[in-house]
Amino acid sequence: MRSIQISLEMAQRVKEFVNITQDYAYEILLKSGKYVVDAKSILGIFSLDLSQPITVEVYDNDCDDLLERLKKFEA
């Protein structure tokens, strides 16, 4: 598992983030406080407190390409 901190403060960024994560078959989760949602779910993401940094957890060790694409969201 690999993880990074991101920020998704605007709706357009959420849409762009989901479009990226949907390109990958492995499990990707977002954690904010005690809440955990699927990173491929727009509705799930909007249930989180987007004013705070969010942790992305990628459950695949061969995910360097995904992490590179997500750098623009880093908090």
Biopython code that builds the backbone (N, CA, C, O; Angstrom):
import numpy as np
from Bio.PDB.StructureBuilder import StructureBuilder

atoms = [
    (1, "MET", "N", (0.843, -1.184, 0.000)),
    (1, "MET", "CA", (0.000, 0.000, 0.000)),
    (1, "MET", "C", (0.889, 1.248, 0.000)),
    (1, "MET", "O", (1.930, 1.286, 0.657)),
    (2, "ARG", "N", (0.466, 2.246, -0.734)),
    (2, "ARG", "CA", (1.157, 3.537, -0.775)),
    (2, "ARG", "C", (0.120, 4.619, -0.492)),
    (2, "ARG", "O", (-1.055, 4.449, -0.816)),
    (3, "SER", "N", (0.540, 5.720, 0.105)),
    (3, "SER", "CA", (-0.415, 6.789, 0.412)),
    (3, "SER", "C", (0.219, 8.165, 0.216)),
    (3, "SER", "O", (1.431, 8.338, 0.345)),
    (4, "ILE", "N", (-0.645, 9.141, -0.100)),
    (4, "ILE", "CA", (-0.249, 10.543, -0.232)),
    (4, "ILE", "C", (-1.374, 11.416, 0.316)),
    (4, "ILE", "O", (-2.510, 10.961, 0.452)),
    (5, "GLN", "N", (-1.056, 12.656, 0.626)),
    (5, "GLN", "CA", (-2.043, 13.643, 1.070)),
    (5, "GLN", "C", (-2.412, 14.524, -0.121)),
    (5, "GLN", "O", (-1.535, 15.000, -0.843)),
    (6, "ILE", "N", (-3.713, 14.737, -0.323)),
    (6, "ILE", "CA", (-4.156, 15.599, -1.410)),
    (6, "ILE", "C", (-5.160, 16.622, -0.899)),
    (6, "ILE", "O", (-5.621, 16.550, 0.240)),
    (7, "SER", "N", (-5.483, 17.567, -1.760)),
    (7, "SER", "CA", (-6.495, 18.582, -1.479)),
    (7, "SER", "C", (-7.464, 18.628, -2.659)),
    (7, "SER", "O", (-7.046, 18.747, -3.811)),
    (8, "LEU", "N", (-8.761, 18.533, -2.362)),
    (8, "LEU", "CA", (-9.806, 18.569, -3.408)),
    (8, "LEU", "C", (-10.854, 19.605, -3.022)),
    (8, "LEU", "O", (-11.988, 19.248, -2.705)),
    (9, "GLU", "N", (-10.490, 20.866, -3.045)),
    (9, "GLU", "CA", (-11.379, 21.911, -2.538)),
    (9, "GLU", "C", (-12.440, 22.374, -3.528)),
    (9, "GLU", "O", (-13.414, 23.005, -3.117)),
    (10, "MET", "N", (-12.285, 22.085, -4.816)),
    (10, "MET", "CA", (-13.264, 22.548, -5.800)),
    (10, "MET", "C", (-13.890, 21.360, -6.522)),
    (10, "MET", "O", (-13.244, 20.328, -6.708)),
    (11, "ALA", "N", (-15.140, 21.507, -6.926)),
    (11, "ALA", "CA", (-15.860, 20.433, -7.600)),
    (11, "ALA", "C", (-15.155, 19.987, -8.880)),
    (11, "ALA", "O", (-15.143, 18.796, -9.191)),
    (12, "GLN", "N", (-14.575, 20.913, -9.617)),
    (12, "GLN", "CA", (-13.877, 20.559, -10.857)),
    (12, "GLN", "C", (-12.682, 19.656, -10.569)),
    (12, "GLN", "O", (-12.392, 18.744, -11.344)),
    (13, "ARG", "N", (-11.986, 19.906, -9.460)),
    (13, "ARG", "CA", (-10.847, 19.058, -9.084)),
    (13, "ARG", "C", (-11.313, 17.654, -8.701)),
    (13, "ARG", "O", (-10.627, 16.676, -8.997)),
    (14, "VAL", "N", (-12.461, 17.545, -8.053)),
    (14, "VAL", "CA", (-13.006, 16.229, -7.700)),
    (14, "VAL", "C", (-13.300, 15.439, -8.964)),
    (14, "VAL", "O", (-12.951, 14.262, -9.056)),
    (15, "LYS", "N", (-13.932, 16.067, -9.929)),
    (15, "LYS", "CA", (-14.259, 15.403, -11.195)),
    (15, "LYS", "C", (-12.987, 14.939, -11.901)),
    (15, "LYS", "O", (-12.929, 13.811, -12.393)),
    (16, "GLU", "N", (-11.981, 15.789, -11.955)),
    (16, "GLU", "CA", (-10.723, 15.444, -12.598)),
    (16, "GLU", "C", (-10.034, 14.289, -11.856)),
    (16, "GLU", "O", (-9.487, 13.383, -12.485)),
    (17, "PHE", "N", (-10.063, 14.326, -10.521)),
    (17, "PHE", "CA", (-9.473, 13.263, -9.713)),
    (17, "PHE", "C", (-10.149, 11.919, -9.986)),
    (17, "PHE", "O", (-9.465, 10.913, -10.175)),
    (18, "VAL", "N", (-11.470, 11.892, -10.007)),
    (18, "VAL", "CA", (-12.209, 10.653, -10.254)),
    (18, "VAL", "C", (-11.921, 10.133, -11.663)),
    (18, "VAL", "O", (-11.769, 8.926, -11.851)),
    (19, "ASN", "N", (-11.845, 11.012, -12.641)),
    (19, "ASN", "CA", (-11.520, 10.580, -14.008)),
    (19, "ASN", "C", (-10.157, 9.889, -14.061)),
    (19, "ASN", "O", (-9.977, 8.931, -14.812)),
    (20, "ILE", "N", (-9.214, 10.362, -13.279)),
    (20, "ILE", "CA", (-7.889, 9.733, -13.233)),
    (20, "ILE", "C", (-7.969, 8.375, -12.539)),
    (20, "ILE", "O", (-7.463, 7.384, -13.065)),
    (21, "THR", "N", (-8.593, 8.317, -11.372)),
    (21, "THR", "CA", (-8.613, 7.065, -10.599)),
    (21, "THR", "C", (-9.381, 5.961, -11.306)),
    (21, "THR", "O", (-9.074, 4.784, -11.114)),
    (22, "GLN", "N", (-10.365, 6.305, -12.112)),
    (22, "GLN", "CA", (-11.145, 5.288, -12.810)),
    (22, "GLN", "C", (-10.336, 4.559, -13.882)),
    (22, "GLN", "O", (-10.771, 3.518, -14.376)),
    (23, "ASP", "N", (-9.182, 5.082, -14.245)),
    (23, "ASP", "CA", (-8.317, 4.432, -15.233)),
    (23, "ASP", "C", (-7.545, 3.250, -14.657)),
    (23, "ASP", "O", (-6.880, 2.531, -15.403)),
    (24, "TYR", "N", (-7.620, 3.033, -13.342)),
    (24, "TYR", "CA", (-6.814, 2.003, -12.684)),
    (24, "TYR", "C", (-7.709, 0.948, -12.047)),
    (24, "TYR", "O", (-8.720, 1.269, -11.423)),
    (25, "ALA", "N", (-7.322, -0.321, -12.215)),
    (25, "ALA", "CA", (-8.146, -1.442, -11.740)),
    (25, "ALA", "C", (-7.988, -1.699, -10.242)),
    (25, "ALA", "O", (-8.883, -2.271, -9.619)),
    (26, "TYR", "N", (-6.878, -1.290, -9.663)),
    (26, "TYR", "CA", (-6.676, -1.613, -8.253)),
    (26, "TYR", "C", (-7.482, -0.706, -7.333)),
    (26, "TYR", "O", (-7.990, 0.337, -7.743)),
    (27, "GLU", "N", (-7.585, -1.136, -6.071)),
    (27, "GLU", "CA", (-8.392, -0.417, -5.089)),
    (27, "GLU", "C", (-7.686, 0.861, -4.649)),
    (27, "GLU", "O", (-6.499, 0.853, -4.321)),
    (28, "ILE", "N", (-8.444, 1.963, -4.648)),
    (28, "ILE", "CA", (-7.937, 3.264, -4.220)),
    (28, "ILE", "C", (-8.980, 3.840, -3.259)),
    (28, "ILE", "O", (-10.148, 3.990, -3.619)),
    (29, "LEU", "N", (-8.553, 4.160, -2.045)),
    (29, "LEU", "CA", (-9.466, 4.687, -1.038)),
    (29, "LEU", "C", (-9.047, 6.084, -0.612)),
    (29, "LEU", "O", (-7.872, 6.443, -0.690)),
    (30, "LEU", "N", (-10.022, 6.870, -0.159)),
    (30, "LEU", "CA", (-9.767, 8.193, 0.419)),
    (30, "LEU", "C", (-10.153, 8.140, 1.884)),
    (30, "LEU", "O", (-11.204, 7.603, 2.236)),
    (31, "LYS", "N", (-9.302, 8.699, 2.745)),
    (31, "LYS", "CA", (-9.575, 8.735, 4.177)),
    (31, "LYS", "C", (-9.540, 10.174, 4.664)),
    (31, "LYS", "O", (-8.613, 10.930, 4.375)),
    (32, "SER", "N", (-10.573, 10.528, 5.409)),
    (32, "SER", "CA", (-10.662, 11.844, 6.027)),
    (32, "SER", "C", (-11.223, 11.645, 7.427)),
    (32, "SER", "O", (-12.405, 11.341, 7.591)),
    (33, "GLY", "N", (-10.378, 11.816, 8.433)),
    (33, "GLY", "CA", (-10.809, 11.529, 9.801)),
    (33, "GLY", "C", (-11.157, 10.063, 9.937)),
    (33, "GLY", "O", (-10.341, 9.200, 9.612)),
    (34, "LYS", "N", (-12.356, 9.767, 10.411)),
    (34, "LYS", "CA", (-12.774, 8.374, 10.581)),
    (34, "LYS", "C", (-13.532, 7.837, 9.363)),
    (34, "LYS", "O", (-14.001, 6.699, 9.383)),
    (35, "TYR", "N", (-13.656, 8.636, 8.316)),
    (35, "TYR", "CA", (-14.413, 8.231, 7.128)),
    (35, "TYR", "C", (-13.496, 7.702, 6.032)),
    (35, "TYR", "O", (-12.407, 8.228, 5.799)),
    (36, "VAL", "N", (-13.958, 6.658, 5.372)),
    (36, "VAL", "CA", (-13.230, 6.040, 4.263)),
    (36, "VAL", "C", (-14.202, 5.866, 3.103)),
    (36, "VAL", "O", (-15.289, 5.320, 3.286)),
    (37, "VAL", "N", (-13.820, 6.329, 1.896)),
    (37, "VAL", "CA", (-14.680, 6.183, 0.718)),
    (37, "VAL", "C", (-13.855, 5.696, -0.473)),
    (37, "VAL", "O", (-12.632, 5.831, -0.501)),
    (38, "ASP", "N", (-14.545, 5.136, -1.435)),
    (38, "ASP", "CA", (-13.927, 4.708, -2.688)),
    (38, "ASP", "C", (-13.508, 5.952, -3.474)),
    (38, "ASP", "O", (-14.318, 6.856, -3.683)),
    (39, "ALA", "N", (-12.252, 5.999, -3.907)),
    (39, "ALA", "CA", (-11.739, 7.166, -4.634)),
    (39, "ALA", "C", (-12.320, 7.288, -6.032)),
    (39, "ALA", "O", (-12.092, 8.291, -6.709)),
    (40, "LYS", "N", (-13.063, 6.289, -6.473)),
    (40, "LYS", "CA", (-13.665, 6.318, -7.805)),
    (40, "LYS", "C", (-15.127, 6.757, -7.743)),
    (40, "LYS", "O", (-15.820, 6.753, -8.760)),
    (41, "SER", "N", (-15.597, 7.134, -6.555)),
    (41, "SER", "CA", (-16.992, 7.516, -6.342)),
    (41, "SER", "C", (-17.117, 9.022, -6.090)),
    (41, "SER", "O", (-16.683, 9.527, -5.055)),
    (42, "ILE", "N", (-17.708, 9.717, -7.039)),
    (42, "ILE", "CA", (-17.901, 11.169, -6.872)),
    (42, "ILE", "C", (-18.780, 11.456, -5.658)),
    (42, "ILE", "O", (-18.466, 12.341, -4.862)),
    (43, "LEU", "N", (-19.862, 10.725, -5.513)),
    (43, "LEU", "CA", (-20.759, 10.951, -4.366)),
    (43, "LEU", "C", (-20.044, 10.670, -3.046)),
    (43, "LEU", "O", (-20.222, 11.400, -2.071)),
    (44, "GLY", "N", (-19.238, 9.614, -3.017)),
    (44, "GLY", "CA", (-18.486, 9.298, -1.809)),
    (44, "GLY", "C", (-17.530, 10.420, -1.444)),
    (44, "GLY", "O", (-17.422, 10.794, -0.276)),
    (45, "ILE", "N", (-16.844, 10.951, -2.428)),
    (45, "ILE", "CA", (-15.882, 12.031, -2.180)),
    (45, "ILE", "C", (-16.589, 13.272, -1.646)),
    (45, "ILE", "O", (-16.080, 13.931, -0.740)),
    (46, "PHE", "N", (-17.756, 13.596, -2.200)),
    (46, "PHE", "CA", (-18.477, 14.783, -1.736)),
    (46, "PHE", "C", (-19.055, 14.611, -0.331)),
    (46, "PHE", "O", (-19.509, 15.585, 0.269)),
    (47, "SER", "N", (-19.045, 13.390, 0.200)),
    (47, "SER", "CA", (-19.501, 13.182, 1.574)),
    (47, "SER", "C", (-18.393, 13.499, 2.581)),
    (47, "SER", "O", (-18.646, 13.545, 3.785)),
    (48, "LEU", "N", (-17.170, 13.718, 2.097)),
    (48, "LEU", "CA", (-16.035, 14.038, 2.968)),
    (48, "LEU", "C", (-15.929, 15.545, 3.195)),
    (48, "LEU", "O", (-16.508, 16.337, 2.453)),
    (49, "ASP", "N", (-15.189, 15.925, 4.220)),
    (49, "ASP", "CA", (-14.888, 17.335, 4.477)),
    (49, "ASP", "C", (-13.746, 17.747, 3.549)),
    (49, "ASP", "O", (-12.579, 17.486, 3.841)),
    (50, "LEU", "N", (-14.082, 18.383, 2.443)),
    (50, "LEU", "CA", (-13.085, 18.724, 1.425)),
    (50, "LEU", "C", (-12.261, 19.959, 1.775)),
    (50, "LEU", "O", (-11.356, 20.326, 1.025)),
    (51, "SER", "N", (-12.555, 20.601, 2.891)),
    (51, "SER", "CA", (-11.762, 21.757, 3.299)),
    (51, "SER", "C", (-10.464, 21.330, 3.988)),
    (51, "SER", "O", (-9.586, 22.157, 4.233)),
    (52, "GLN", "N", (-10.347, 20.045, 4.296)),
    (52, "GLN", "CA", (-9.158, 19.501, 4.958)),
    (52, "GLN", "C", (-8.397, 18.596, 3.994)),
    (52, "GLN", "O", (-8.992, 18.063, 3.058)),
    (53, "PRO", "N", (-7.080, 18.411, 4.207)),
    (53, "PRO", "CA", (-6.332, 17.454, 3.378)),
    (53, "PRO", "C", (-6.903, 16.049, 3.539)),
    (53, "PRO", "O", (-7.390, 15.683, 4.609)),
    (54, "ILE", "N", (-6.838, 15.273, 2.470)),
    (54, "ILE", "CA", (-7.390, 13.919, 2.432)),
    (54, "ILE", "C", (-6.250, 12.957, 2.110)),
    (54, "ILE", "O", (-5.363, 13.280, 1.320)),
    (55, "THR", "N", (-6.275, 11.787, 2.720)),
    (55, "THR", "CA", (-5.264, 10.767, 2.456)),
    (55, "THR", "C", (-5.755, 9.817, 1.372)),
    (55, "THR", "O", (-6.853, 9.267, 1.468)),
    (56, "VAL", "N", (-4.940, 9.627, 0.345)),
    (56, "VAL", "CA", (-5.227, 8.653, -0.711)),
    (56, "VAL", "C", (-4.414, 7.407, -0.397)),
    (56, "VAL", "O", (-3.197, 7.481, -0.223)),
    (57, "GLU", "N", (-5.088, 6.258, -0.324)),
    (57, "GLU", "CA", (-4.395, 4.992, -0.111)),
    (57, "GLU", "C", (-4.578, 4.125, -1.351)),
    (57, "GLU", "O", (-5.702, 3.828, -1.755)),
    (58, "VAL", "N", (-3.467, 3.728, -1.944)),
    (58, "VAL", "CA", (-3.470, 2.916, -3.160)),
    (58, "VAL", "C", (-3.010, 1.518, -2.777)),
    (58, "VAL", "O", (-1.913, 1.344, -2.246)),
    (59, "TYR", "N", (-3.845, 0.522, -3.044)),
    (59, "TYR", "CA", (-3.548, -0.850, -2.650)),
    (59, "TYR", "C", (-2.913, -1.630, -3.794)),
    (59, "TYR", "O", (-3.436, -2.645, -4.254)),
    (60, "ASP", "N", (-1.770, -1.121, -4.234)),
    (60, "ASP", "CA", (-0.960, -1.778, -5.257)),
    (60, "ASP", "C", (0.421, -1.139, -5.173)),
    (60, "ASP", "O", (0.530, 0.086, -5.124)),
    (61, "ASN", "N", (1.459, -1.936, -5.157)),
    (61, "ASN", "CA", (2.809, -1.386, -5.039)),
    (61, "ASN", "C", (3.349, -0.855, -6.359)),
    (61, "ASN", "O", (4.316, -0.093, -6.369)),
    (62, "ASP", "N", (2.741, -1.244, -7.466)),
    (62, "ASP", "CA", (3.183, -0.798, -8.790)),
    (62, "ASP", "C", (2.256, 0.325, -9.273)),
    (62, "ASP", "O", (1.535, 0.176, -10.259)),
    (63, "CYS", "N", (2.296, 1.450, -8.554)),
    (63, "CYS", "CA", (1.357, 2.544, -8.854)),
    (63, "CYS", "C", (2.066, 3.869, -9.084)),
    (63, "CYS", "O", (1.469, 4.929, -8.898)),
    (64, "ASP", "N", (3.327, 3.826, -9.483)),
    (64, "ASP", "CA", (4.081, 5.064, -9.678)),
    (64, "ASP", "C", (3.446, 5.980, -10.712)),
    (64, "ASP", "O", (3.476, 7.200, -10.554)),
    (65, "ASP", "N", (2.865, 5.406, -11.782)),
    (65, "ASP", "CA", (2.224, 6.238, -12.801)),
    (65, "ASP", "C", (1.014, 6.975, -12.239)),
    (65, "ASP", "O", (0.802, 8.145, -12.559)),
    (66, "LEU", "N", (0.223, 6.309, -11.409)),
    (66, "LEU", "CA", (-0.928, 6.960, -10.778)),
    (66, "LEU", "C", (-0.463, 8.075, -9.847)),
    (66, "LEU", "O", (-0.992, 9.185, -9.901)),
    (67, "LEU", "N", (0.510, 7.797, -9.004)),
    (67, "LEU", "CA", (0.990, 8.811, -8.066)),
    (67, "LEU", "C", (1.557, 10.016, -8.787)),
    (67, "LEU", "O", (1.421, 11.145, -8.315)),
    (68, "GLU", "N", (2.189, 9.789, -9.921)),
    (68, "GLU", "CA", (2.703, 10.901, -10.730)),
    (68, "GLU", "C", (1.551, 11.770, -11.246)),
    (68, "GLU", "O", (1.638, 12.997, -11.233)),
    (69, "ARG", "N", (0.475, 11.123, -11.699)),
    (69, "ARG", "CA", (-0.679, 11.875, -12.193)),
    (69, "ARG", "C", (-1.401, 12.623, -11.078)),
    (69, "ARG", "O", (-2.052, 13.634, -11.341)),
    (70, "LEU", "N", (-1.298, 12.145, -9.839)),
    (70, "LEU", "CA", (-1.994, 12.777, -8.717)),
    (70, "LEU", "C", (-1.172, 13.884, -8.044)),
    (70, "LEU", "O", (-1.661, 14.534, -7.120)),
    (71, "LYS", "N", (0.057, 14.105, -8.490)),
    (71, "LYS", "CA", (0.919, 15.132, -7.869)),
    (71, "LYS", "C", (0.279, 16.509, -7.884)),
    (71, "LYS", "O", (0.491, 17.299, -6.964)),
    (72, "LYS", "N", (-0.496, 16.806, -8.910)),
    (72, "LYS", "CA", (-1.099, 18.144, -8.978)),
    (72, "LYS", "C", (-2.163, 18.377, -7.907)),
    (72, "LYS", "O", (-2.591, 19.512, -7.694)),
    (73, "PHE", "N", (-2.593, 17.301, -7.229)),
    (73, "PHE", "CA", (-3.583, 17.431, -6.157)),
    (73, "PHE", "C", (-2.954, 17.466, -4.778)),
    (73, "PHE", "O", (-3.665, 17.654, -3.791)),
    (74, "GLU", "N", (-1.625, 17.287, -4.676)),
    (74, "GLU", "CA", (-0.990, 17.194, -3.367)),
    (74, "GLU", "C", (-1.227, 18.443, -2.539)),
    (74, "GLU", "O", (-1.204, 19.571, -3.032)),
    (75, "ALA", "N", (-1.457, 18.191, -1.253)),
    (75, "ALA", "CA", (-1.764, 19.275, -0.315)),
    (75, "ALA", "C", (-0.502, 19.991, 0.115)),
    (75, "ALA", "O", (-0.564, 20.933, 0.904)),
]
sb = StructureBuilder()
sb.init_structure("model")
sb.init_model(0)
sb.init_chain("A")
sb.init_seg("    ")
for serial, (resi, resn, name, xyz) in enumerate(atoms, 1):
    if name == "N":
        sb.init_residue(resn, " ", resi, " ")
    sb.init_atom(name, np.array(xyz, "f"), 0.0, 1.0, " ", f" {name:<3s}", serial, name[0])
structure = sb.get_structure()
